[in-house]
């Protein structure tokens, strides 16, 4: 009987030791925090992957994921600075950065965290858009508006151990009742800009045409001036050559003779022609061979 009791006690002791040894170590995985609690109070936090140890029976562990969470926020109405209504549809990327605050404030419940994230992003979106006119909001769409909303939302959510990585507006639309009016105004503004560009282009084109016409007129005038000068020089040279060629009486008479022959030749060209000459004229004497 004593042997049975002793064997049973030994088995119990061995099981107790094994259970104790099993409860001492714990493993921290990638993308998670492991929080160690003692009597419900957080005593330590681990985020480096690997094997760690805790006091058995007295201490317990709680795991908190550090993975990025995507949360789609319902559409909401926002009012711009110039009292224009717009509809914003956001999504949020967030993750836990302080597990102690996350557990103490939200008990590490993701649904409660999403509620806080939604409220923070809605307030940030409303505050940012209400500080801008509708035109400024439209111009800031994209990275600028995303950065402004994300920064302001983080200032409200930090106390929960949560960090918003990005609060992105998927769509930023207008209510159906004023879409058409805004579209027409945008079309009108773009038409005005286009007309301004056309007017500027036409003015520059006219300036270029005027400058070209001016340069062309100057070049033509210079060319005509040079042509007249060359013609005058040629005429002067021609007269000088004639003067040298007929600088005595015999040459002059010969020149007159050839000129007279040329004149007769031109007069007789064509059909039947008759020339009436005075018998005392120089040409008549030449033709008749009299002196």
Backbone bond lengths (Angstrom), bond angles and torsions (degrees), N, CA, C in turn:
res aa  C-N    CA-C-N  psi(-1)  N-CA   C-N-CA  omega(-1)  CA-C   N-CA-C  phi
1 X - - - 1.476 - - 1.530 111.20 -
2 X 1.322 114.51 -43.78 1.465 119.07 -179.86 1.521 110.68 -64.44
3 X 1.361 114.74 -35.46 1.458 117.72 179.39 1.519 111.04 -65.54
4 X 1.355 115.91 -38.27 1.466 119.48 -179.69 1.516 110.01 -66.47
5 X 1.353 114.99 -42.69 1.480 119.08 179.67 1.523 109.90 -63.81
6 X 1.323 115.03 -41.82 1.468 118.61 179.90 1.512 111.56 -64.44
7 X 1.324 117.09 -40.45 1.464 120.44 179.81 1.521 110.89 -66.04
8 X 1.336 115.38 -41.39 1.471 119.73 179.83 1.520 110.21 -63.57
9 X 1.329 116.07 -44.05 1.471 120.49 179.73 1.523 110.54 -61.64
10 X 1.318 115.52 -40.04 1.468 118.96 179.95 1.519 111.66 -65.15
11 X 1.342 114.03 -40.22 1.457 117.36 178.64 1.529 110.96 -63.62
12 X 1.354 115.38 -41.14 1.474 120.24 179.23 1.521 110.44 -62.28
13 X 1.330 115.26 -43.00 1.476 118.70 179.79 1.524 110.98 -63.05
14 X 1.336 115.39 -43.35 1.464 119.00 179.78 1.531 110.94 -63.13
15 X 1.345 116.21 -43.33 1.477 119.56 178.27 1.528 110.99 -62.21
16 X 1.354 115.64 -40.07 1.471 119.17 179.65 1.527 110.71 -63.26
17 X 1.343 113.97 -40.97 1.476 117.97 179.17 1.527 110.45 -65.34
18 X 1.339 116.11 -43.30 1.456 119.70 179.67 1.530 111.61 -62.51
19 X 1.343 115.52 -44.45 1.472 118.98 179.01 1.519 110.50 -62.24
20 X 1.341 114.31 -39.34 1.471 118.47 179.15 1.525 110.48 -63.82
21 X 1.326 115.74 -45.66 1.460 119.72 -179.38 1.530 111.32 -64.69
22 X 1.316 116.19 -35.10 1.460 119.46 178.78 1.516 111.03 -67.20
23 X 1.309 118.97 -35.31 1.465 123.58 -176.22 1.515 113.57 -85.19
24 X 1.318 117.79 -7.22 1.465 119.91 179.72 1.532 111.39 -77.45
25 X 1.323 120.00 -53.89 1.475 119.23 -176.23 1.532 112.19 -82.80
26 X 1.309 114.62 154.98 1.473 121.67 171.22 1.529 108.18 -149.22
27 X 1.326 115.93 154.80 1.467 121.89 -175.72 1.533 109.79 -111.62
28 X 1.316 115.80 134.51 1.466 122.19 173.55 1.522 107.66 -100.63
29 X 1.339 117.04 124.05 1.452 122.30 -178.69 1.529 110.52 -96.06
30 X 1.322 113.66 170.87 1.470 119.37 176.01 1.529 109.53 -62.64
31 X 1.335 115.42 147.86 1.461 123.34 176.03 1.529 112.75 57.26
32 X 1.326 115.34 45.77 1.458 118.70 173.18 1.517 110.43 -157.83
33 X 1.338 115.03 153.59 1.452 123.13 167.60 1.528 107.52 -101.63
34 X 1.314 115.87 147.98 1.465 120.84 168.81 1.521 107.56 -121.47
35 X 1.335 115.17 119.61 1.454 121.86 -178.50 1.528 108.35 -101.47
36 X 1.322 116.34 128.81 1.473 122.00 177.71 1.522 108.49 -98.71
37 X 1.347 115.18 125.43 1.462 121.67 179.74 1.524 110.47 -113.30
38 X 1.324 113.74 145.13 1.466 120.12 175.67 1.523 108.20 -128.85
39 X 1.332 114.83 112.72 1.460 121.64 -175.02 1.538 110.83 55.93
40 X 1.354 115.13 38.78 1.453 121.28 176.06 1.519 114.74 85.45
41 X 1.323 116.73 -6.05 1.465 120.83 -178.87 1.526 109.61 -103.24
42 X 1.335 116.48 135.46 1.469 120.68 -179.24 1.523 109.08 -72.87
43 X 1.333 115.25 125.53 1.470 119.53 -178.82 1.527 112.43 -113.27
44 X 1.323 117.28 -22.90 1.470 119.14 179.64 1.526 109.75 -161.09
45 X 1.322 114.57 158.05 1.468 122.01 179.93 1.519 108.93 -134.89
46 X 1.324 115.68 137.70 1.464 121.46 -179.29 1.537 109.09 -124.42
47 X 1.329 115.01 135.15 1.471 119.46 175.75 1.522 112.12 -131.51
48 X 1.344 116.66 -1.78 1.461 119.19 177.69 1.526 109.40 -91.53
49 X 1.340 116.80 122.21 1.463 120.31 -176.55 1.538 111.38 -59.00
50 X 1.339 114.43 143.20 1.454 119.49 178.20 1.516 112.17 143.17
51 X 1.330 115.89 -170.33 1.468 122.95 -177.63 1.521 109.94 -94.49
52 X 1.337 116.83 132.48 1.470 123.09 178.84 1.529 108.80 -134.26
53 X 1.333 114.66 174.66 1.478 118.61 -176.82 1.517 110.46 -133.42
54 X 1.332 114.32 153.54 1.462 121.51 176.20 1.525 108.79 -138.16
55 X 1.306 115.95 166.97 1.457 120.82 177.30 1.526 108.36 -78.30
56 X 1.327 118.17 124.10 1.473 119.58 -177.21 1.527 111.89 -68.80
57 X 1.311 115.53 150.65 1.465 124.92 176.17 1.537 112.73 70.18
58 X 1.326 116.95 -36.96 1.469 120.31 -177.90 1.524 110.56 -86.85
59 X 1.325 116.15 -39.01 1.462 121.12 -176.02 1.530 110.77 -109.27
60 X 1.350 114.66 149.36 1.462 121.81 176.68 1.528 108.93 -133.18
61 X 1.314 116.10 166.67 1.463 120.08 -178.96 1.526 111.02 -120.90
62 X 1.337 115.32 152.42 1.459 122.03 173.94 1.518 107.59 -136.29
63 X 1.332 116.18 132.05 1.457 121.67 -176.05 1.529 109.92 -99.26
64 X 1.336 114.59 137.59 1.464 121.25 178.59 1.527 107.97 -129.70
65 X 1.322 116.54 124.15 1.463 120.96 -179.02 1.523 110.46 -73.51
66 X 1.341 115.03 141.13 1.474 120.55 174.24 1.522 111.10 -106.46
67 X 1.333 117.88 9.62 1.460 121.23 179.46 1.528 110.26 -66.12
68 X 1.330 116.11 150.88 1.461 121.02 178.34 1.526 109.49 -73.72
69 X 1.330 115.75 132.78 1.463 122.17 -176.81 1.528 108.90 -110.70
70 X 1.325 115.33 132.48 1.462 122.09 176.24 1.520 108.89 -97.66
71 X 1.337 115.19 125.07 1.462 119.39 179.32 1.523 109.00 -129.75
72 X 1.322 116.72 125.46 1.454 122.71 -178.82 1.527 108.97 -93.40
73 X 1.320 116.20 119.92 1.464 121.47 -177.37 1.529 109.37 -91.76
74 X 1.319 117.93 137.59 1.468 120.24 178.81 1.530 111.63 -61.49
75 X 1.325 116.07 157.26 1.463 120.98 177.30 1.520 110.52 -60.72
76 X 1.343 115.40 149.53 1.463 120.32 178.76 1.519 109.77 -144.79
77 X 1.340 115.98 149.39 1.461 121.53 176.67 1.517 110.02 -85.92
78 X 1.316 116.43 135.63 1.465 122.04 176.77 1.529 108.00 -131.78
79 X 1.331 115.47 153.54 1.465 122.12 -177.59 1.521 108.89 -115.84
80 X 1.323 117.07 130.16 1.461 121.67 179.15 1.525 110.53 -79.29
81 X 1.319 114.61 173.37 1.465 121.07 -179.47 1.522 111.69 -61.15
82 X 1.344 116.91 -34.60 1.460 120.43 179.19 1.528 111.90 -92.85
83 X 1.351 115.57 25.47 1.477 122.63 171.46 1.526 112.73 64.72
84 X 1.325 116.64 35.56 1.460 120.86 175.41 1.528 108.57 -103.19
85 X 1.316 116.11 134.67 1.458 120.86 -179.38 1.522 110.38 -85.48
86 X 1.356 115.20 138.42 1.456 121.19 177.17 1.526 108.74 -138.82
87 X 1.320 116.09 157.65 1.459 121.81 179.24 1.521 108.76 -113.87
88 X 1.356 116.44 121.26 1.463 122.13 -178.32 1.523 109.65 -109.28
89 X 1.324 115.42 134.67 1.464 121.77 177.42 1.523 107.70 -124.91
90 X 1.359 116.77 109.55 1.461 122.01 -172.70 1.521 112.11 -109.42
91 X 1.317 115.17 156.50 1.469 121.02 161.51 1.525 107.15 -129.00
92 X 1.351 115.64 155.64 1.456 120.64 -173.56 1.525 109.72 -129.90
93 X 1.326 115.79 140.33 1.460 122.87 169.16 1.525 107.82 -111.08
94 X 1.338 117.19 119.33 1.453 119.77 -178.53 1.534 110.36 -139.38
95 X 1.326 115.68 162.86 1.462 121.16 176.70 1.525 109.59 -153.89
96 X 1.327 114.96 163.92 1.461 121.37 179.66 1.527 108.87 -82.72
97 X 1.328 116.38 130.26 1.465 120.95 177.62 1.526 112.49 -116.28
98 X 1.340 117.05 -20.57 1.471 121.69 178.25 1.528 108.11 -132.92
99 X 1.352 118.02 95.23 1.466 119.99 -175.84 1.522 113.86 -63.35
100 X 1.319 116.79 -29.61 1.469 119.42 -179.60 1.524 110.32 -64.09
101 X 1.330 117.60 -50.25 1.463 120.80 178.30 1.527 110.48 -64.62
102 X 1.330 115.61 -38.61 1.466 120.39 -178.31 1.531 110.88 -60.86
103 X 1.328 116.79 -42.01 1.469 120.91 179.88 1.525 110.71 -73.83
104 X 1.322 116.68 -42.97 1.467 120.18 -176.09 1.526 112.57 -66.72
105 X 1.335 117.49 -36.16 1.470 120.22 -175.38 1.524 113.19 -95.23
106 X 1.334 117.36 -35.28 1.463 120.47 -174.40 1.526 112.72 -120.45
107 X 1.322 115.61 0.89 1.467 121.16 -179.63 1.537 111.27 56.46
108 X 1.349 115.13 28.49 1.464 122.25 177.56 1.520 112.89 57.47
109 X 1.319 116.92 31.59 1.462 121.59 178.61 1.524 107.97 -97.40
110 X 1.330 116.82 117.90 1.463 121.41 -174.54 1.524 112.18 -63.35
111 X 1.329 117.44 -37.61 1.467 120.18 -179.08 1.525 110.82 -62.21
112 X 1.323 116.85 -40.42 1.468 119.64 177.61 1.522 110.78 -68.16
113 X 1.325 115.71 -36.21 1.466 119.39 178.11 1.531 110.14 -64.52
114 X 1.332 117.57 -41.38 1.462 120.41 178.13 1.524 111.59 -61.14
115 X 1.337 116.86 -36.25 1.464 120.05 177.76 1.522 110.88 -63.01
116 X 1.340 115.91 -43.82 1.470 119.42 179.78 1.537 110.79 -66.78
117 X 1.326 115.98 -39.83 1.469 120.10 179.00 1.526 109.99 -63.79
118 X 1.314 116.83 -43.84 1.458 120.90 179.63 1.522 111.43 -60.01
119 X 1.327 116.53 -44.68 1.473 120.40 -179.98 1.527 111.21 -64.32
120 X 1.338 116.21 -42.21 1.467 119.83 -178.35 1.529 110.86 -66.13
121 X 1.323 117.08 -42.20 1.465 120.55 -178.73 1.521 110.72 -70.26
122 X 1.326 117.27 -39.41 1.466 119.38 178.53 1.535 110.24 -62.15
123 X 1.343 116.95 -46.62 1.467 120.07 179.42 1.531 111.25 -62.71
124 X 1.332 116.74 -40.95 1.466 119.77 179.72 1.523 110.79 -65.38
125 X 1.336 116.62 -43.61 1.468 120.47 178.96 1.523 110.97 -61.27
126 X 1.344 115.64 -44.93 1.462 120.26 -179.98 1.529 110.90 -63.10
127 X 1.326 117.57 -44.11 1.470 120.82 -177.55 1.530 111.65 -67.57
128 X 1.327 116.47 -42.04 1.472 119.91 -178.65 1.521 110.83 -65.87
129 X 1.335 116.76 -48.45 1.461 120.20 -176.93 1.525 111.29 -69.11
130 X 1.327 116.86 -34.02 1.476 119.16 179.84 1.527 112.05 -69.98
131 X 1.333 117.29 -15.29 1.467 120.49 178.31 1.519 112.60 -91.06
132 X 1.353 116.92 1.40 1.460 121.55 -176.23 1.525 109.82 -129.46
133 X 1.339 115.87 151.61 1.461 119.78 173.07 1.528 108.94 -75.32
134 X 1.329 114.91 167.12 1.461 118.58 -178.73 1.531 110.98 -61.39
135 X 1.323 116.56 -41.08 1.466 119.82 178.93 1.525 111.04 -63.06
136 X 1.343 116.76 -39.53 1.466 120.33 179.02 1.523 111.19 -66.93
137 X 1.333 116.52 -37.86 1.463 120.45 177.98 1.526 110.43 -62.95
138 X 1.328 115.76 -45.52 1.471 120.13 -179.58 1.529 110.51 -63.90
139 X 1.326 116.29 -40.18 1.467 120.15 179.76 1.527 112.22 -67.97
140 X 1.359 116.68 -28.64 1.469 121.05 -176.44 1.521 113.20 -90.37
141 X 1.324 116.84 -0.36 1.467 119.32 -178.24 1.520 110.93 -57.36
142 X 1.334 115.35 138.08 1.458 119.52 -178.19 1.512 110.31 114.96
143 X 1.335 115.88 -142.08 1.467 121.01 -173.87 1.519 112.57 -62.24
144 X 1.329 117.55 -38.79 1.462 120.07 -176.62 1.519 110.86 -62.82
145 X 1.319 117.98 -49.76 1.464 121.72 -179.11 1.523 110.18 -66.44
146 X 1.327 117.48 -39.52 1.470 121.51 178.50 1.515 111.12 -60.66
147 X 1.329 116.79 -45.54 1.471 120.42 -179.23 1.525 111.29 -63.68
148 X 1.326 117.07 -40.69 1.468 120.44 -179.16 1.531 111.02 -64.48
149 X 1.322 117.20 -44.75 1.468 120.62 -179.17 1.523 110.62 -68.80
150 X 1.325 117.05 -42.11 1.468 120.78 -179.67 1.517 111.22 -61.71
151 X 1.324 116.78 -43.90 1.471 120.69 -179.28 1.523 111.13 -62.74
152 X 1.332 117.07 -45.21 1.458 119.48 -178.22 1.524 111.77 -70.59
153 X 1.338 117.95 -36.95 1.461 120.53 178.60 1.525 110.89 -64.60
154 X 1.312 118.05 -37.77 1.465 121.35 178.97 1.519 112.46 -64.47
155 X 1.327 116.27 -31.20 1.465 118.73 179.28 1.526 111.75 -67.85
156 X 1.339 117.49 -21.35 1.467 121.38 179.69 1.520 113.34 -95.10
157 X 1.324 118.18 -21.01 1.462 121.41 -170.90 1.519 113.06 -103.99
158 X 1.325 117.32 -9.25 1.466 120.64 -174.69 1.517 114.18 -59.27
159 X 1.331 118.24 -30.46 1.463 121.25 -178.21 1.512 114.12 -68.42
160 X 1.331 117.81 -9.34 1.462 121.54 -179.92 1.528 112.11 -100.97
161 X 1.311 117.57 7.21 1.457 120.40 -179.80 1.511 113.14 74.16
162 X 1.330 116.59 21.67 1.460 123.10 -177.16 1.530 109.07 -116.08
163 X 1.323 116.19 144.52 1.461 121.44 174.01 1.516 108.51 -123.79
164 X 1.345 116.17 128.50 1.473 121.23 176.52 1.522 107.91 -87.90
165 X 1.309 115.28 115.51 1.467 120.20 -179.06 1.521 110.62 -73.55
166 X 1.326 115.12 -43.46 1.467 119.39 -179.91 1.520 109.39 -157.53
167 X 1.334 114.73 135.19 1.464 121.28 171.43 1.522 106.68 -117.18
168 X 1.310 115.45 102.70 1.464 121.51 -172.93 1.519 110.31 -106.36
169 X 1.337 116.55 134.17 1.461 121.31 174.45 1.526 107.95 -85.18
170 X 1.340 115.36 115.05 1.472 119.40 178.09 1.516 110.59 -69.86
171 X 1.315 115.87 -48.45 1.469 121.21 179.06 1.520 108.81 -138.75
172 X 1.299 114.77 141.05 1.462 121.49 175.45 1.518 105.58 -129.85
173 X 1.341 115.27 100.07 1.451 120.09 -169.45 1.520 110.66 -117.92
174 X 1.324 113.91 174.33 1.458 121.36 178.39 1.522 109.23 -106.21
175 X 1.308 117.48 148.76 1.466 119.44 172.87 1.526 110.25 -59.31
176 X 1.309 116.70 148.92 1.462 121.00 -175.11 1.528 113.17 -59.06
177 X 1.337 117.26 -28.82 1.470 119.55 -174.35 1.525 113.22 -73.89
178 X 1.334 118.75 -18.07 1.471 118.21 179.48 1.534 113.04 -126.31
179 X 1.327 116.38 12.17 1.466 119.09 177.49 1.523 111.40 -62.05
180 X 1.339 115.79 -48.08 1.457 119.75 -174.53 1.521 111.91 -62.12
181 X 1.339 116.13 -41.13 1.471 119.58 -179.83 1.524 110.94 -63.54
182 X 1.327 116.03 -41.67 1.463 119.47 -180.00 1.529 110.74 -67.62
183 X 1.332 115.92 -41.48 1.461 119.36 178.64 1.531 111.32 -61.07
184 X 1.336 116.98 -43.25 1.457 120.33 179.43 1.521 111.20 -63.65
185 X 1.331 116.08 -39.17 1.467 119.63 179.00 1.532 110.08 -66.33
186 X 1.318 116.59 -40.64 1.466 119.80 178.52 1.527 111.04 -64.89
187 X 1.343 116.20 -40.29 1.465 120.09 177.74 1.526 110.46 -62.84
188 X 1.338 115.73 -42.84 1.469 120.26 179.52 1.526 111.00 -62.62
189 X 1.341 116.75 -42.58 1.458 120.34 179.43 1.533 111.01 -64.00
190 X 1.335 116.19 -41.15 1.466 118.91 179.50 1.523 110.88 -67.09
191 X 1.337 116.46 -36.97 1.463 119.50 177.11 1.522 111.30 -64.19
192 X 1.335 116.09 -39.82 1.469 119.77 177.63 1.524 111.12 -63.24
193 X 1.329 115.85 -41.37 1.463 119.52 178.40 1.527 110.33 -64.19
194 X 1.350 115.78 -43.24 1.467 119.83 179.26 1.529 111.12 -62.54
195 X 1.334 116.44 -41.08 1.463 120.72 179.45 1.524 110.71 -64.61
196 X 1.333 115.60 -38.54 1.468 119.52 177.22 1.519 110.82 -62.69
197 X 1.342 116.14 -42.68 1.466 119.77 178.09 1.530 110.61 -62.77
198 X 1.345 115.97 -42.11 1.472 119.21 -179.67 1.526 110.75 -63.66
199 X 1.351 116.46 -43.56 1.467 120.08 -179.97 1.525 110.95 -62.28
200 X 1.335 115.90 -42.80 1.464 119.73 178.74 1.528 111.04 -63.25
201 X 1.342 115.59 -42.38 1.462 119.72 178.95 1.512 112.19 -64.32
202 X 1.353 116.96 -41.40 1.456 120.45 179.41 1.531 111.17 -64.80
203 X 1.342 116.29 -39.95 1.463 119.70 178.82 1.538 110.68 -63.57
204 X 1.323 116.03 -42.05 1.462 119.20 178.51 1.527 110.97 -66.44
205 X 1.365 115.79 -39.57 1.464 118.98 178.81 1.521 111.03 -63.58
206 X 1.355 117.47 -42.17 1.450 120.96 179.02 1.524 111.16 -64.31
207 X 1.322 115.75 -38.61 1.462 120.12 177.82 1.525 110.40 -62.19
208 X 1.335 115.76 -42.40 1.472 119.95 179.29 1.530 110.32 -65.69
209 X 1.356 116.21 -42.23 1.466 119.31 178.52 1.525 111.19 -62.10
210 X 1.344 117.30 -44.20 1.461 120.91 179.42 1.525 110.88 -61.41
211 X 1.330 115.78 -42.71 1.460 119.44 -179.57 1.522 110.37 -65.66
212 X 1.345 115.84 -39.19 1.464 119.78 179.00 1.529 111.24 -65.70
213 X 1.347 116.13 -44.32 1.467 119.98 178.11 1.526 110.92 -60.96
214 X 1.320 116.01 -40.64 1.461 120.27 179.13 1.529 110.69 -62.74
215 X 1.329 116.34 -47.53 1.463 119.88 -179.85 1.529 111.05 -63.74
216 X 1.348 115.89 -39.07 1.474 119.77 178.79 1.526 111.12 -63.42
217 X 1.343 116.41 -43.28 1.460 120.07 179.71 1.529 111.15 -63.58
218 X 1.343 116.07 -39.57 1.466 119.93 179.16 1.523 110.35 -65.71
219 X 1.334 115.71 -43.21 1.462 119.17 179.58 1.521 111.55 -65.05
220 X 1.358 116.77 -40.12 1.459 120.00 179.03 1.533 110.54 -64.83
221 X 1.340 116.28 -43.49 1.469 120.09 -179.89 1.528 110.79 -62.67
222 X 1.341 115.68 -41.69 1.467 118.65 178.29 1.525 111.22 -64.57
223 X 1.352 115.29 -39.83 1.467 119.10 179.74 1.522 110.76 -65.32
224 X 1.354 116.76 -43.74 1.459 119.94 178.73 1.523 111.46 -64.30
225 X 1.331 114.94 -37.12 1.464 118.87 178.03 1.530 110.80 -64.25
226 X 1.334 115.69 -43.73 1.457 119.41 179.09 1.530 111.34 -66.23
227 X 1.361 115.51 -38.56 1.471 119.27 178.75 1.531 110.80 -63.83
228 X 1.338 116.52 -43.91 1.466 120.04 179.22 1.524 111.15 -63.69
229 X 1.352 113.45 -38.78 1.464 117.77 179.24 1.532 110.71 -65.10
230 X 1.343 115.91 -43.50 1.467 120.26 179.42 1.537 110.58 -65.07
231 X 1.348 115.50 -40.95 1.465 119.60 178.74 1.516 110.91 -63.32
232 X 1.338 115.44 -42.46 1.473 118.79 179.16 1.523 110.83 -64.41
233 X 1.348 115.32 -40.88 1.462 118.42 178.32 1.532 110.61 -64.40
234 X 1.373 115.52 -39.20 1.468 118.91 178.10 1.518 111.71 -64.78
235 X 1.322 116.06 -42.76 1.462 120.26 178.21 1.523 110.74 -62.10
236 X 1.335 114.63 -41.57 1.471 118.02 179.44 1.521 110.83 -64.45
237 X 1.358 114.78 -40.26 1.452 118.42 179.13 1.527 110.44 -66.09
238 X 1.349 116.02 -39.20 1.462 120.85 177.85 1.523 111.18 -60.78
239 X 1.325 115.58 -44.52 1.458 119.97 179.81 1.526 110.55 -66.18
240 X 1.349 115.32 -36.40 1.477 117.66 179.16 1.521 110.77 -65.97
241 X 1.362 115.27 -41.30 1.458 118.77 179.54 1.529 110.53 -64.51
242 X 1.350 117.32 -42.78 1.464 120.32 177.58 1.526 111.00 -61.93
243 X 1.315 114.06 -40.54 1.472 117.77 -178.95 1.519 111.07 -63.31
244 X 1.343 115.57 -40.27 1.452 119.24 179.02 1.534 111.12 -70.31
245 X 1.369 115.24 -37.45 1.467 118.71 -177.76 1.526 112.37 -69.17
246 X 1.310 118.20 -32.46 1.465 121.40 -176.01 1.532 111.40 -121.28
247 X 1.314 115.29 48.31 1.458 118.74 -176.53 1.534 113.36 -88.95
248 X 1.372 118.57 7.44 1.478 120.22 172.57 1.528 108.44 -132.36
249 X 1.356 116.92 172.22 1.468 121.68 -171.60 1.520 112.16 -68.09
250 X 1.338 118.51 -39.55 1.461 120.40 179.90 1.530 111.30 -63.26
251 X 1.312 116.12 -44.75 1.467 119.86 178.94 1.517 110.64 -64.60
252 X 1.327 116.43 -37.45 1.459 120.28 -179.84 1.516 110.39 -65.44
253 X 1.382 116.29 -42.34 1.456 119.81 178.81 1.527 111.02 -64.21
254 X 1.338 114.96 -40.43 1.467 118.22 178.16 1.534 111.38 -63.16
255 X 1.304 114.64 -39.06 1.479 119.77 179.29 1.523 109.54 -64.03
256 X 1.320 116.69 -44.21 1.451 120.70 178.69 1.522 110.36 -62.17
257 X 1.358 116.03 -38.81 1.444 120.85 179.49 1.523 110.88 -62.89
258 X 1.319 116.64 -48.36 1.475 119.70 -179.60 1.515 111.00 -64.33
259 X 1.311 117.32 -35.56 1.468 120.87 178.43 1.523 109.38 -65.82
260 X 1.350 115.87 -39.61 1.471 119.47 179.93 1.519 110.19 -66.08
261 X 1.326 116.92 -41.72 1.467 120.48 177.60 1.528 111.60 -62.72
262 X 1.301 115.77 -41.56 1.475 119.48 178.41 1.524 110.47 -61.61
263 X 1.321 115.83 -40.48 1.461 119.74 -179.25 1.519 110.42 -65.08
264 X 1.387 116.42 -43.46 1.465 119.78 178.08 1.516 111.06 -62.76
265 X 1.340 115.23 -42.71 1.475 120.07 -179.94 1.517 110.83 -58.86
266 X 1.287 118.28 -45.88 1.456 121.77 178.89 1.527 111.39 -64.20
267 X 1.352 116.05 -36.71 1.461 119.94 -178.45 1.517 111.65 -69.20
268 X 1.338 117.12 -32.45 1.447 121.20 -176.23 1.529 113.70 -91.22
269 X 1.296 117.41 -4.05 1.465 119.34 -179.43 1.517 109.88 -69.53
270 X 1.349 116.99 147.92 1.449 121.08 -179.90 1.525 110.37 100.76
271 X 1.356 116.93 -145.43 1.472 122.29 -177.27 1.535 111.69 -74.53
272 X 1.328 115.50 -162.70 1.460 120.62 179.27 1.523 110.66 -62.79
273 X 1.317 115.21 127.04 1.462 120.63 -177.49 1.531 108.31 -130.49
274 X 1.284 115.61 149.09 1.475 121.75 177.53 1.505 108.78 -126.48
275 X 1.336 115.55 131.59 1.467 119.76 178.60 1.523 108.28 -113.38
276 X 1.260 115.08 128.60 1.459 121.03 176.78 1.516 108.13 -103.56
277 X 1.320 115.25 119.73 1.455 119.88 -177.80 1.532 109.79 -121.30
278 X 1.272 114.62 148.69 1.456 120.52 172.31 1.521 107.57 -72.29
279 X 1.347 116.73 136.37 1.458 119.83 -175.76 1.519 112.23 -65.42
280 X 1.319 115.06 -21.43 1.464 118.37 -180.00 1.526 112.62 -91.06
281 X 1.333 116.15 -1.77 1.468 118.15 -177.78 1.530 110.00 -72.58
282 X 1.288 115.89 152.98 1.463 122.01 -179.13 1.521 111.69 -60.69
283 X 1.310 117.21 -37.98 1.453 120.94 -178.17 1.537 110.72 -68.59
284 X 1.371 116.73 -38.77 1.460 120.45 177.89 1.503 110.97 -63.52
285 X 1.308 116.89 -42.67 1.459 120.15 178.99 1.516 111.05 -63.34
286 X 1.358 116.59 -38.25 1.475 120.20 179.17 1.517 110.57 -65.81
287 X 1.346 115.31 -44.22 1.470 119.46 -177.27 1.523 111.74 -67.57
288 X 1.313 115.47 -36.31 1.464 118.97 -178.14 1.542 111.89 -91.28
289 X 1.324 114.90 -0.94 1.450 118.31 177.31 1.512 114.37 70.60
290 X 1.314 118.79 26.94 1.481 123.49 177.58 1.481 109.04 -107.85
291 X 1.281 116.70 155.35 1.457 122.00 178.10 1.524 110.05 -99.30
